[in-house]
């Protein structure tokens, strides 16, 4: 009972603090000058005939908005500001900075908002639009409602082009125009057309052309609700050619430490060709992604009395070698520790902006809850080397494809030693991979041509062997398999898309197929005990794995955001394997999954952990499903808040002894889903985000019969259902 009492002892203080903030926000209105009003709420609505108009977009034209609300309900930032006293002490200054000053209604700003909204509607084609303002005063508070009366929209009836330069006129015919008769009149579309024309001309040699040369004349027809539109482009314009391209160092050193071929491959401007703003930007983009380059400036000088340009590309390079030291704290399922890494990096190894890095890392972690072992800690040491080329290192690729993509080729070699109380583990990894991204696209790709992984177990404690590996009553195929020497040879492909509102990731990988085909062709013998093919007397893994991750922004306001996420993972061992390697298995729970459970404490299926000592192995699976919905809001200062609901679990494709209830079946899918809910606080420091989430179990698929474990939502118990998570970055 004492523990339960401790869980609730802070609840009165939390409630008291929230009430104090609420009272403080109310006292703000009492301190207002006579005749002043606190702007409580602002609405933008359209009259009944035009409900299809997006008032959420037009709300951005409102000059005065009410104080921001915590989860769109409580004005917490205003309450924090009200806590500050009258004097200028450090505490009061800090509270004012963290909070938000009261927004006092300004009638002048309101009238200007009416004009801005009217202009915005007219720009969208509602040329007869009117806007009315209604105010509702309640004591010292005021609500402002802007009512839009758009009227009938106007459409373009006639469209005419008036271009003096015949060469420009011919060039304009070979592009797709945004304007056409019958379209709804829109100033935004007119501006986009002008920008598109300017870009098209600047990409075809018109170096000194700018959009102000393009003008419009519009004649309004009120009876027909139409507009007669004329586009004018006056004056003759010249085409400029690039005569010479020169490179020079803009740093302290006169010598440019990049090979001539690297310079030419990253330069899209062509000597003898016309000037192109697009090629200029591509040149900036490609030089900007080189690790050896710190700064790039491209200047053009016109030769006297000609239309020839000399391009001068000035490049300042970074220092080639750096050494960094990084300490860090670790927390693995409640076991705290520390780690440190020392990294050497050379960003221009072969004078082609190749990046070579060497990292030495050490970690220590104190492990709790282990009995019968001589020592209770975890140590890890690793050496990691990487060599990255800022281009494709692959034959048979055309030069045009190489230049259209921003690519890197990576070679890596890692050796890792892990010493736990139960066992010692050694891992050697080598890989060759490619990453690339088409220019001006939201897509990116990754191809792991080959990845070799060798796992060696030099020592396993007698206690661990006796209790788990050699104990027939506790036989677990997954457990035994993951403490044997193993070789993995895999290949994988990944795709990612992100436009700021929708993010998608898809990955597929396969291992052991080439080795399995070779073993069969060479008629290799199998291990007599396991029935597996071996390579150098070591069994190799064979499996296929696919992951899909989708995130979409369902709603976005000034201070609010609603985000939905789904994550699906499937992995199937076959051929030379009946069990997935531990590193490829899925786990559920934790800061980025179902947050009502701690990491690796959920699933598979309705499996319930029995002793808690080997759950990091038994609570893994071959399939994973995550469903998440999160409402995010700005609180005050750098604090953001979130309310979330999570659902998901992991499963196995086979029945494994020791994972009872873990196999996936469609008939049990819904009943096997775990559900949790909770709230979180995030500290947004721009460069990184610290996240604190409190999750509560709502539906628990692993429950004891005749208990209240199944629906914690109806029978909550903090000691059983609450999980705290600390993480860096957003969950999805």
C-alpha positions as CSV (number, residue, x, y, z in Angstrom):
1,X,0.0,0.0,0.0
2,X,2.9,2.3,0.7
3,X,4.1,2.1,-2.9
4,X,0.6,2.9,-4.2
5,X,0.4,5.8,-1.8
6,X,3.7,7.1,-3.2
7,X,2.4,7.0,-6.7
8,X,-0.4,9.5,-5.8
9,X,1.4,11.7,-3.4
10,X,2.3,14.3,-6.1
11,X,-1.2,14.4,-7.6
12,X,-2.5,17.1,-5.3
13,X,0.5,19.3,-6.1
14,X,0.0,18.8,-9.8
15,X,-3.7,19.7,-9.6
16,X,-2.8,22.7,-7.3
17,X,-0.3,24.0,-9.9
18,X,-2.7,23.7,-12.8
19,X,-5.4,25.5,-10.8
20,X,-2.9,28.3,-9.9
21,X,-2.1,28.8,-13.5
22,X,-5.8,28.9,-14.4
23,X,-6.5,31.5,-11.6
24,X,-3.5,33.6,-12.7
25,X,-4.8,33.7,-16.3
26,X,-8.2,34.9,-15.0
27,X,-6.6,37.7,-13.0
28,X,-5.1,39.1,-16.2
29,X,-8.5,40.5,-17.1
30,X,-8.9,42.4,-13.8
31,X,-5.7,44.3,-14.5
32,X,-6.8,45.6,-17.9
33,X,-7.2,49.3,-18.4
34,X,-10.7,50.7,-18.5
35,X,-12.3,50.2,-21.9
36,X,-9.8,47.5,-22.9
37,X,-10.7,43.9,-23.7
38,X,-8.8,40.6,-23.8
39,X,-9.2,39.1,-27.2
40,X,-10.5,35.7,-26.2
41,X,-11.4,34.0,-29.5
42,X,-11.2,34.7,-33.2
43,X,-13.3,33.0,-35.9
44,X,-13.4,33.3,-39.7
45,X,-16.6,32.0,-41.2
46,X,-18.2,32.1,-44.6
47,X,-21.9,32.8,-45.2
48,X,-24.2,29.9,-45.8
49,X,-23.9,29.9,-49.6
50,X,-20.1,29.4,-49.8
51,X,-19.2,26.8,-47.3
52,X,-16.6,25.3,-49.7
53,X,-14.3,28.2,-49.1
54,X,-11.3,27.2,-46.9
55,X,-11.6,29.5,-43.9
56,X,-8.6,27.8,-42.2
57,X,-6.3,29.1,-44.9
58,X,-7.8,32.6,-44.8
59,X,-7.4,32.7,-41.0
60,X,-3.7,33.4,-41.7
61,X,-4.7,36.9,-42.8
62,X,-6.0,37.8,-39.3
63,X,-3.7,40.3,-37.8
64,X,-4.7,39.7,-34.2
65,X,-5.3,36.2,-32.8
66,X,-6.2,35.3,-29.2
67,X,-3.7,33.8,-26.8
68,X,-2.6,30.3,-27.6
69,X,-4.3,27.5,-25.7
70,X,-3.0,24.3,-24.2
71,X,-4.6,21.5,-26.3
72,X,-7.0,24.1,-27.7
73,X,-8.6,24.5,-24.3
74,X,-6.6,26.1,-21.5
75,X,-4.5,29.3,-22.0
76,X,-1.5,28.0,-20.2
77,X,1.1,30.4,-21.7
78,X,-1.0,33.3,-20.6
79,X,-1.2,31.8,-17.1
80,X,2.6,31.5,-17.0
81,X,3.0,35.1,-18.0
82,X,0.5,36.2,-15.3
83,X,2.7,34.5,-12.6
84,X,5.3,37.2,-13.2
85,X,5.3,40.1,-10.7
86,X,5.6,43.8,-11.5
87,X,9.3,44.2,-10.9
88,X,12.1,43.2,-13.2
89,X,13.7,40.4,-11.2
90,X,15.3,37.4,-13.0
91,X,12.4,35.2,-12.1
92,X,9.8,37.6,-13.4
93,X,11.8,38.2,-16.6
94,X,12.1,34.4,-17.1
95,X,8.3,33.9,-16.6
96,X,7.5,36.6,-19.1
97,X,9.9,35.1,-21.6
98,X,8.4,31.6,-21.2
99,X,4.8,32.8,-21.1
100,X,2.7,34.9,-23.5
101,X,1.6,38.4,-23.0
102,X,-2.2,39.1,-23.1
103,X,-3.6,40.0,-26.5
104,X,-5.6,43.3,-26.1
105,X,-8.2,43.8,-28.8
106,X,-7.3,46.5,-31.3
107,X,-10.2,47.9,-33.4
108,X,-7.7,49.4,-36.0
109,X,-6.1,46.0,-36.5
110,X,-9.5,44.4,-36.8
111,X,-10.5,46.8,-39.6
112,X,-7.3,46.2,-41.4
113,X,-7.9,42.5,-41.1
114,X,-11.3,43.0,-42.9
115,X,-9.5,44.7,-45.8
116,X,-6.9,42.0,-45.9
117,X,-9.5,39.2,-46.0
118,X,-11.4,41.1,-48.7
119,X,-8.3,41.5,-50.8
120,X,-7.5,37.8,-50.3
121,X,-11.0,36.8,-51.6
122,X,-10.6,39.1,-54.6
123,X,-7.2,37.5,-55.4
124,X,-9.0,34.2,-55.5
125,X,-11.5,35.4,-58.0
126,X,-14.3,36.7,-55.8
127,X,-14.1,40.2,-57.1
128,X,-17.3,41.4,-55.4
129,X,-16.3,40.0,-52.0
130,X,-17.3,41.8,-48.7
131,X,-16.2,41.1,-45.1
132,X,-18.1,42.0,-41.9
133,X,-16.9,42.1,-38.4
134,X,-19.0,41.1,-35.4
135,X,-17.8,41.4,-31.8
136,X,-19.2,39.8,-28.6
137,X,-18.2,41.4,-25.3
138,X,-18.4,39.5,-22.1
139,X,-17.1,41.5,-19.1
140,X,-13.4,42.1,-19.9
141,X,-13.2,39.6,-22.8
142,X,-14.1,39.9,-26.4
143,X,-14.8,37.4,-29.3
144,X,-14.2,38.6,-32.9
145,X,-16.0,36.9,-35.8
146,X,-15.1,37.8,-39.4
147,X,-18.0,36.9,-41.7
148,X,-17.0,36.4,-45.4
149,X,-19.5,37.3,-48.2
150,X,-17.6,36.2,-51.3
151,X,-20.2,36.6,-53.9
152,X,-20.0,34.9,-57.3
153,X,-16.5,33.9,-58.6
154,X,-15.2,35.4,-61.8
155,X,-13.8,33.4,-64.7
156,X,-11.3,34.2,-67.5
157,X,-13.4,34.7,-70.7
158,X,-10.7,35.8,-73.1
159,X,-6.9,35.3,-72.9
160,X,-4.5,37.2,-75.1
161,X,-0.6,37.3,-75.3
162,X,1.2,40.4,-76.4
163,X,5.0,39.6,-76.8
164,X,7.2,42.0,-78.8
165,X,10.3,39.7,-79.0
166,X,9.5,37.1,-81.7
167,X,12.2,34.7,-80.5
168,X,10.8,34.8,-77.0
169,X,7.3,34.3,-78.4
170,X,8.4,31.1,-80.3
171,X,10.1,29.8,-77.1
172,X,6.9,30.4,-75.1
173,X,4.9,28.1,-77.4
174,X,7.0,25.1,-76.4
175,X,5.8,25.0,-72.8
176,X,2.7,24.3,-70.9
177,X,0.9,27.4,-69.7
178,X,-1.0,27.6,-66.4
179,X,-3.5,30.1,-67.9
180,X,-6.5,29.1,-70.1
181,X,-10.0,30.5,-70.9
182,X,-12.6,29.2,-68.6
183,X,-10.4,29.0,-65.5
184,X,-11.4,30.8,-62.3
185,X,-9.6,34.1,-62.0
186,X,-6.8,33.9,-59.5
187,X,-4.0,36.3,-58.7
188,X,-2.0,33.4,-57.3
189,X,-2.2,31.6,-60.7
190,X,-1.2,34.7,-62.5
191,X,1.9,35.1,-60.3
192,X,2.8,31.4,-60.8
193,X,2.5,31.8,-64.6
194,X,4.8,34.8,-64.5
195,X,7.4,33.0,-62.4
196,X,7.2,29.9,-64.6
197,X,7.8,32.0,-67.8
198,X,10.7,33.8,-66.1
199,X,12.3,30.5,-65.1
200,X,11.8,29.1,-68.5
201,X,13.6,32.0,-70.1
202,X,16.4,32.1,-67.6
203,X,17.0,28.5,-68.3
204,X,17.4,29.2,-72.0
205,X,20.1,31.9,-71.9
206,X,18.2,35.0,-70.9
207,X,20.7,36.0,-68.1
208,X,19.3,39.5,-67.4
209,X,15.6,38.6,-67.6
210,X,13.4,39.2,-64.5
211,X,9.7,38.8,-63.9
212,X,8.9,42.5,-63.8
213,X,9.1,42.5,-67.6
214,X,5.9,40.5,-67.6
215,X,2.7,42.5,-66.8
216,X,-1.1,41.8,-67.0
217,X,-4.1,43.9,-68.0
218,X,-7.5,42.7,-66.8
219,X,-10.9,44.0,-67.8
220,X,-13.9,43.1,-65.5
221,X,-17.3,42.2,-66.9
222,X,-19.8,42.4,-64.0
223,X,-22.8,41.1,-66.0
224,X,-21.1,37.9,-67.2
225,X,-18.9,37.6,-64.1
226,X,-15.9,37.3,-66.4
227,X,-12.5,38.8,-66.9
228,X,-10.8,39.6,-70.2
229,X,-7.1,39.0,-69.6
230,X,-4.0,40.2,-71.5
231,X,-0.4,39.1,-70.8
232,X,2.2,41.6,-72.0
233,X,6.0,41.1,-72.4
234,X,7.6,44.2,-73.9
235,X,11.2,45.0,-75.1
236,X,13.7,42.9,-77.0
237,X,15.8,40.5,-74.9
238,X,19.3,39.0,-75.4
239,X,20.5,35.4,-75.1
240,X,23.8,35.1,-73.2
241,X,26.4,32.4,-73.7
242,X,29.1,31.2,-71.3
243,X,32.5,31.6,-72.8
244,X,34.8,30.4,-70.1
245,X,34.6,28.6,-66.7
246,X,37.5,29.1,-64.2
247,X,38.0,27.6,-60.7
248,X,39.9,29.3,-57.8
249,X,40.3,28.9,-54.1
250,X,38.6,31.5,-51.9
251,X,40.4,30.4,-48.7
252,X,43.7,31.3,-47.2
253,X,45.5,28.7,-49.4
254,X,45.9,29.5,-53.0
255,X,45.8,25.8,-54.1
256,X,42.4,24.1,-54.6
257,X,42.6,20.7,-53.0
258,X,40.2,19.0,-55.4
259,X,41.0,17.0,-58.5
260,X,40.1,18.6,-61.9
261,X,37.8,15.7,-62.8
262,X,35.8,16.2,-59.5
263,X,35.4,19.9,-60.3
264,X,34.1,19.2,-63.8
265,X,31.7,16.4,-62.7
266,X,30.0,18.7,-60.3
267,X,29.8,21.7,-62.7
268,X,26.6,21.7,-64.8
269,X,27.3,25.0,-66.5
270,X,28.8,24.4,-69.9
271,X,31.4,26.5,-71.7
272,X,30.0,27.5,-75.2
273,X,26.4,26.8,-74.0
274,X,23.7,29.3,-73.0
275,X,23.3,30.5,-69.5
276,X,20.9,28.4,-67.4
277,X,19.6,29.3,-63.9
278,X,18.7,25.6,-63.4
279,X,22.2,24.5,-64.2
280,X,23.6,27.2,-61.9
281,X,21.5,25.9,-59.0
282,X,22.5,22.3,-59.8
283,X,26.1,23.3,-59.6
284,X,25.6,24.9,-56.2
285,X,23.7,21.8,-55.0
286,X,26.4,19.4,-56.1
287,X,29.3,21.4,-54.6
288,X,27.3,22.0,-51.5
289,X,27.0,18.3,-50.7
290,X,30.7,17.7,-50.9
291,X,32.1,17.2,-47.4
292,X,35.4,18.9,-48.4
293,X,33.7,22.1,-49.5
294,X,32.8,24.7,-47.0
295,X,31.6,27.5,-49.2
296,X,30.9,28.0,-53.0
297,X,30.3,31.3,-54.9
298,X,29.7,31.6,-58.6
299,X,30.1,35.0,-60.2
300,X,29.6,36.0,-63.8
301,X,31.4,38.7,-65.7
302,X,30.2,40.0,-69.0
303,X,32.7,40.6,-71.7
304,X,32.5,44.2,-73.0
305,X,30.2,44.8,-76.0
306,X,29.2,41.1,-76.2
307,X,26.7,38.7,-74.8
308,X,29.5,36.4,-73.6
309,X,29.9,35.6,-69.9
310,X,32.9,34.4,-68.0
311,X,32.0,32.2,-65.0
312,X,34.2,32.2,-62.0
313,X,33.6,29.4,-59.4
314,X,35.2,30.2,-56.1
315,X,35.5,27.3,-53.6
316,X,36.5,27.4,-50.0
317,X,37.4,24.0,-48.5
318,X,37.1,22.6,-45.0
319,X,40.0,21.5,-42.9
320,X,40.5,17.9,-44.1
321,X,41.0,16.2,-40.7
322,X,39.0,16.5,-37.5
323,X,39.0,14.7,-34.1
324,X,35.9,14.6,-31.9
325,X,35.0,13.2,-28.5
326,X,31.4,12.4,-27.5
327,X,30.2,11.2,-24.1
328,X,26.6,9.8,-23.7
329,X,24.3,8.3,-21.2
330,X,22.5,5.0,-21.9
331,X,19.3,3.4,-20.6
332,X,18.4,-0.1,-21.8
333,X,15.2,-1.3,-20.3
334,X,15.9,0.5,-17.0
335,X,19.6,-0.4,-16.8
336,X,21.6,2.8,-16.8
337,X,25.1,3.2,-18.0
338,X,27.6,5.5,-19.8
339,X,29.4,5.4,-23.1
340,X,32.0,7.5,-24.9
341,X,33.3,7.6,-28.5
342,X,36.5,9.1,-30.1
343,X,36.2,9.8,-33.8
344,X,38.8,10.7,-36.5
345,X,37.5,12.0,-39.8
346,X,39.2,13.0,-43.1
347,X,36.8,14.7,-45.5
348,X,39.1,14.8,-48.6
349,X,41.1,11.5,-48.5
350,X,41.8,11.2,-52.2
351,X,41.3,14.9,-53.2
352,X,37.8,14.0,-54.4
353,X,35.8,14.8,-51.2
354,X,35.9,11.2,-50.0
355,X,35.2,10.9,-46.3
356,X,37.1,8.5,-44.2
357,X,36.2,8.0,-40.5
358,X,37.5,5.9,-37.7
359,X,35.5,5.6,-34.5
360,X,36.5,4.0,-31.2
361,X,33.7,3.4,-28.7
362,X,33.4,2.1,-25.2
363,X,30.3,1.5,-23.0
364,X,29.5,0.3,-19.5
365,X,26.1,-0.6,-18.1
366,X,25.1,-1.8,-14.6
367,X,22.6,-4.6,-15.0
368,X,20.0,-5.2,-12.3
369,X,17.9,-8.2,-11.4
370,X,20.4,-11.0,-12.4
371,X,21.1,-13.7,-9.9
372,X,23.7,-16.5,-9.9
373,X,26.3,-14.7,-12.0
374,X,29.8,-13.7,-10.9
375,X,29.5,-10.1,-12.1
376,X,26.6,-7.9,-13.0
377,X,27.6,-5.5,-15.6
378,X,27.9,-5.0,-19.3
379,X,30.9,-3.7,-21.2
380,X,31.2,-3.1,-24.9
381,X,34.1,-2.0,-27.2
382,X,33.9,-1.3,-30.9
383,X,36.0,-0.1,-33.8
384,X,34.2,1.3,-36.8
385,X,35.7,2.5,-40.1
386,X,33.8,4.0,-43.0
387,X,34.8,5.3,-46.4
388,X,32.2,7.3,-48.3
389,X,32.5,8.5,-51.9
390,X,30.2,11.4,-53.0
391,X,29.3,9.6,-56.2
392,X,28.3,6.3,-57.7
393,X,31.2,3.8,-57.7
394,X,29.5,1.4,-60.1
395,X,30.2,0.4,-63.8
396,X,27.8,0.7,-66.7
397,X,26.0,3.8,-65.4
398,X,25.5,6.6,-67.9
399,X,27.1,10.0,-67.2
400,X,23.7,11.7,-67.5
401,X,22.2,9.5,-64.8
402,X,25.2,10.1,-62.5
403,X,24.8,13.8,-62.9
404,X,21.0,13.8,-62.4
405,X,21.3,12.2,-59.0
406,X,23.0,13.1,-55.7
407,X,24.6,9.9,-54.7
408,X,27.1,8.4,-52.2
409,X,28.8,5.0,-52.2
410,X,29.8,3.7,-48.7
411,X,32.2,1.0,-47.6
412,X,32.1,0.0,-43.9
413,X,33.9,-2.4,-41.5
414,X,32.9,-2.8,-37.9
415,X,34.2,-5.0,-35.1
416,X,32.2,-5.1,-31.8
417,X,32.8,-6.9,-28.6
418,X,30.1,-7.4,-26.0
419,X,30.7,-8.9,-22.5
420,X,27.5,-9.5,-20.5
421,X,27.2,-11.5,-17.3
422,X,25.6,-14.4,-19.2
423,X,27.8,-14.5,-22.3
424,X,30.5,-12.8,-24.4
425,X,29.7,-11.9,-28.0
426,X,31.8,-10.8,-31.0
427,X,30.4,-9.3,-34.1
428,X,32.3,-8.5,-37.4
429,X,30.4,-6.6,-40.0
430,X,31.4,-5.4,-43.5
431,X,29.3,-3.8,-46.2
432,X,29.1,-2.0,-49.5
433,X,26.0,0.2,-50.1
434,X,24.7,3.1,-52.3
435,X,22.4,6.0,-51.4
436,X,21.0,8.4,-54.0
437,X,18.4,11.1,-54.4
438,X,17.1,12.6,-57.7
439,X,17.4,16.3,-58.0
440,X,14.4,18.4,-57.0
441,X,12.5,15.3,-55.8
442,X,11.2,14.2,-52.4
443,X,12.4,10.6,-53.0
444,X,15.5,8.9,-51.8
445,X,16.9,5.4,-52.3
446,X,19.3,2.9,-50.7
447,X,20.8,-0.3,-52.1
448,X,22.9,-2.6,-49.9
449,X,24.8,-4.5,-52.5
450,X,26.3,-6.8,-50.0
451,X,26.4,-6.9,-46.2
452,X,28.4,-9.6,-44.3
453,X,27.8,-10.3,-40.6
454,X,29.7,-12.8,-38.6
455,X,28.6,-13.5,-35.0
456,X,30.9,-15.4,-32.7
457,X,30.1,-16.6,-29.1
458,X,33.5,-17.3,-27.4
459,X,32.0,-17.8,-23.9
460,X,28.7,-18.6,-22.2
461,X,28.4,-18.8,-18.5
462,X,27.6,-22.2,-16.8
463,X,24.6,-20.7,-15.0
464,X,23.1,-19.5,-18.3
465,X,23.8,-22.8,-20.0
466,X,22.3,-24.8,-17.1
467,X,19.1,-22.7,-16.6
468,X,18.3,-21.9,-20.2
469,X,20.3,-23.5,-23.0
470,X,20.7,-27.1,-21.6
471,X,17.5,-27.3,-19.6
472,X,15.1,-29.5,-21.5
473,X,12.1,-28.3,-19.5
474,X,12.8,-24.8,-20.6
475,X,13.9,-25.6,-24.1
476,X,13.5,-22.6,-26.4
477,X,14.6,-22.8,-30.1
478,X,14.8,-19.1,-30.4
479,X,16.9,-18.8,-27.3
480,X,19.3,-21.6,-28.3
481,X,19.6,-20.3,-31.9
482,X,20.7,-16.9,-30.8
483,X,23.6,-18.1,-28.8
484,X,25.3,-20.1,-31.6
485,X,27.9,-18.8,-34.1
486,X,26.2,-17.5,-37.2
487,X,27.0,-16.0,-40.6
488,X,24.7,-13.6,-42.4
489,X,25.1,-12.5,-46.0
490,X,22.4,-10.2,-47.1
491,X,21.2,-7.8,-49.8
492,X,18.6,-5.0,-49.4
493,X,16.8,-2.1,-51.0
494,X,15.1,0.9,-49.4
495,X,12.9,3.7,-50.6
496,X,11.8,6.9,-48.7
497,X,9.5,9.8,-49.6
498,X,8.9,12.9,-47.5
499,X,7.2,16.1,-48.6
500,X,6.7,17.6,-45.2
501,X,3.1,16.3,-44.8
502,X,3.4,12.7,-45.9
503,X,6.4,10.4,-45.1
504,X,6.8,6.9,-46.4
505,X,9.6,4.3,-45.9
506,X,9.8,0.9,-47.4
507,X,12.6,-1.6,-47.1
508,X,13.1,-5.2,-48.2
509,X,16.1,-7.4,-47.6
510,X,17.0,-11.0,-48.1
511,X,19.9,-13.2,-46.9
512,X,21.4,-16.6,-47.6
513,X,19.9,-17.2,-51.0
514,X,23.2,-17.1,-53.0
515,X,25.0,-19.2,-50.4
516,X,22.1,-21.7,-50.4
517,X,22.2,-22.0,-54.2
518,X,26.0,-22.5,-54.1
519,X,25.7,-25.2,-51.4
520,X,23.2,-27.1,-53.5
521,X,25.2,-26.8,-56.8
522,X,28.3,-27.9,-55.0
523,X,26.4,-30.7,-53.3
524,X,27.8,-29.5,-49.9
525,X,27.1,-31.6,-46.8
526,X,24.9,-30.6,-44.0
527,X,25.6,-30.4,-40.3
528,X,24.5,-33.8,-38.8
529,X,23.0,-32.3,-35.7
530,X,21.1,-29.2,-37.1
531,X,20.6,-30.3,-40.7
532,X,22.0,-26.9,-41.9
533,X,24.4,-26.1,-44.6
534,X,27.6,-24.4,-43.2
535,X,30.2,-22.0,-44.4
536,X,33.6,-22.6,-42.7
537,X,31.7,-24.9,-40.3
538,X,29.4,-22.0,-39.4
539,X,25.7,-22.1,-40.2
540,X,24.4,-19.2,-42.3
541,X,21.0,-17.5,-42.0
542,X,18.4,-17.5,-44.8
543,X,15.4,-15.2,-44.6
544,X,13.4,-12.5,-46.3
545,X,12.3,-9.3,-44.5
546,X,10.1,-6.3,-45.4
547,X,9.2,-3.1,-43.6
548,X,6.7,-0.5,-44.4
549,X,6.3,2.8,-42.5
550,X,3.7,5.5,-43.3
551,X,3.1,8.9,-41.5
552,X,0.6,11.5,-42.5
553,X,-0.3,14.9,-41.2
554,X,-4.1,14.8,-40.9
555,X,-4.5,18.3,-39.6
556,X,-2.2,21.3,-39.2
557,X,-3.0,24.6,-37.5
558,X,-0.9,27.5,-36.2
559,X,-0.2,25.7,-32.9
560,X,-1.9,22.3,-33.4
561,X,-1.1,19.2,-35.4
562,X,-2.7,15.8,-35.7
563,X,-0.5,13.0,-37.0
564,X,-1.3,9.4,-37.9
565,X,1.3,6.6,-38.3
566,X,1.2,2.9,-39.3
567,X,4.2,0.6,-39.2
568,X,4.2,-3.0,-40.6
569,X,7.1,-5.4,-40.5
570,X,7.3,-9.0,-41.8
571,X,10.2,-11.4,-41.7
572,X,10.2,-15.1,-42.6
573,X,13.0,-17.6,-42.1
574,X,13.2,-20.5,-44.6
575,X,15.6,-22.8,-46.3
576,X,18.7,-23.0,-44.0
577,X,16.9,-21.3,-41.1
578,X,13.8,-21.9,-39.0
579,X,14.5,-19.0,-36.6
580,X,15.3,-15.4,-37.4
581,X,18.6,-13.9,-36.1
582,X,18.1,-11.9,-33.0
583,X,19.1,-8.6,-34.7
584,X,16.4,-9.1,-37.3
585,X,13.6,-10.0,-35.0
586,X,10.9,-7.4,-34.0
587,X,10.1,-6.1,-30.5
588,X,7.2,-4.0,-29.3
589,X,6.8,-1.4,-26.5
590,X,9.0,1.6,-25.8
591,X,9.2,5.2,-26.8
592,X,8.5,4.7,-30.5
593,X,5.9,1.9,-30.4
594,X,3.0,1.1,-28.0
595,X,4.0,3.5,-25.2
596,X,1.9,1.8,-22.5
597,X,4.6,-0.8,-22.3
598,X,8.3,-0.5,-21.7
599,X,10.7,-1.6,-24.4
600,X,10.7,-5.3,-25.3
601,X,7.9,-6.0,-22.8
602,X,4.9,-6.6,-25.1
603,X,4.1,-9.7,-27.1
604,X,4.4,-11.8,-29.1
605,X,0.6,-12.1,-29.3
606,X,-0.9,-12.9,-26.0
607,X,2.3,-14.4,-24.6
608,X,2.9,-13.4,-20.9
609,X,6.5,-13.4,-19.6
610,X,6.9,-15.9,-16.8
611,X,10.2,-15.1,-15.0
612,X,11.4,-11.8,-16.5
613,X,15.0,-12.9,-16.9
614,X,15.1,-13.8,-20.6
615,X,12.3,-11.6,-21.9
616,X,14.6,-9.8,-24.3
617,X,14.8,-13.0,-26.3
618,X,11.3,-14.5,-25.8
619,X,9.5,-11.2,-26.3
620,X,10.5,-10.9,-29.9
621,X,8.7,-11.9,-33.1
622,X,8.6,-12.3,-36.9
623,X,5.9,-9.8,-37.5
624,X,5.1,-6.3,-36.2
625,X,2.2,-3.9,-36.4
626,X,2.1,-0.3,-35.0
627,X,-0.9,2.0,-35.2
628,X,-0.4,5.5,-33.7
629,X,-2.4,8.7,-33.5
630,X,-0.9,11.8,-31.9
631,X,-2.3,15.3,-31.3
632,X,0.5,17.8,-30.8
633,X,0.2,21.4,-29.6
634,X,2.4,24.3,-28.6
635,X,2.3,25.0,-24.8
636,X,4.6,27.9,-24.0
637,X,8.2,28.9,-24.6
638,X,10.0,25.8,-25.9
639,X,7.5,23.4,-24.4
640,X,5.2,21.4,-26.6
641,X,2.6,18.9,-25.5
642,X,1.0,15.7,-27.0
643,X,-1.9,13.4,-26.5
644,X,-1.6,10.0,-28.1
645,X,-3.2,6.6,-28.6
646,X,-1.1,3.6,-29.7
647,X,-2.1,0.1,-30.7
648,X,0.0,-2.8,-31.9
649,X,1.9,-6.0,-31.1
650,X,4.3,-8.5,-32.5
651,X,3.7,-12.2,-33.5
652,X,5.6,-15.2,-34.7
653,X,4.8,-17.2,-37.9
654,X,5.6,-20.5,-36.3
655,X,4.8,-22.1,-32.9
656,X,7.9,-21.9,-30.7
657,X,8.2,-23.7,-27.4
658,X,8.5,-21.0,-24.7
659,X,6.4,-18.4,-26.7
660,X,3.0,-19.8,-26.1
661,X,0.2,-17.7,-27.6
662,X,2.6,-15.9,-29.9
663,X,1.7,-17.3,-33.3
664,X,-0.2,-15.0,-35.6
665,X,-3.7,-15.9,-36.9
666,X,-6.1,-13.6,-38.6
667,X,-9.0,-14.7,-36.4
668,X,-7.1,-13.4,-33.3
669,X,-5.7,-10.2,-34.8
670,X,-8.1,-7.8,-33.1
671,X,-8.1,-9.6,-29.8
672,X,-4.2,-9.7,-29.8
673,X,-3.9,-5.9,-30.3
674,X,-2.5,-4.1,-27.3
675,X,-3.9,-0.5,-26.8
676,X,-2.4,2.3,-24.8
677,X,-3.0,6.1,-24.3
678,X,-1.1,8.9,-22.7
679,X,0.4,12.3,-22.8
680,X,3.8,13.8,-23.3
681,X,5.9,16.9,-23.0
682,X,8.6,17.9,-25.6
683,X,11.4,20.5,-25.2
684,X,12.0,21.9,-28.7
685,X,15.6,23.3,-28.9
686,X,15.4,23.7,-32.7
687,X,18.4,21.5,-33.4
688,X,17.0,18.6,-31.3
689,X,13.9,17.6,-29.3
690,X,13.9,16.1,-25.8
691,X,10.7,14.0,-25.4
692,X,9.1,12.8,-22.2
693,X,6.0,10.5,-22.6
694,X,3.8,8.9,-20.0
695,X,1.8,5.9,-21.4
696,X,-1.0,3.9,-19.8
697,X,-2.2,0.5,-20.8
698,X,-5.8,0.4,-22.0
699,X,-6.2,-3.1,-23.4
700,X,-3.7,-5.9,-22.5
701,X,-3.9,-9.0,-24.7
702,X,-1.6,-10.9,-22.2
703,X,-3.8,-11.2,-19.1
704,X,-4.6,-13.7,-16.3
705,X,-8.0,-15.2,-16.4
706,X,-10.3,-14.0,-13.6
707,X,-8.3,-10.8,-13.2
708,X,-8.7,-7.2,-14.2
709,X,-5.5,-7.2,-16.3
710,X,-7.4,-7.5,-19.6
711,X,-8.9,-3.9,-19.6
712,X,-6.7,-1.6,-17.6
713,X,-8.7,1.3,-19.1
714,X,-11.6,0.2,-16.9
715,X,-9.4,-0.9,-13.9
716,X,-6.3,1.4,-13.9
717,X,-3.4,0.7,-11.6
718,X,-0.4,3.0,-11.9
719,X,2.1,0.5,-10.5
720,X,1.1,-2.0,-13.2
721,X,0.0,0.1,-16.1
722,X,2.1,3.3,-16.2
723,X,5.3,3.5,-18.4
724,X,7.6,6.4,-18.6
725,X,9.7,7.1,-21.7
726,X,12.6,9.5,-22.4
727,X,13.8,9.9,-26.0
728,X,15.5,12.3,-28.4
729,X,13.4,13.2,-31.4
730,X,9.8,12.6,-32.4
731,X,8.4,9.1,-32.3
732,X,7.4,9.2,-36.0
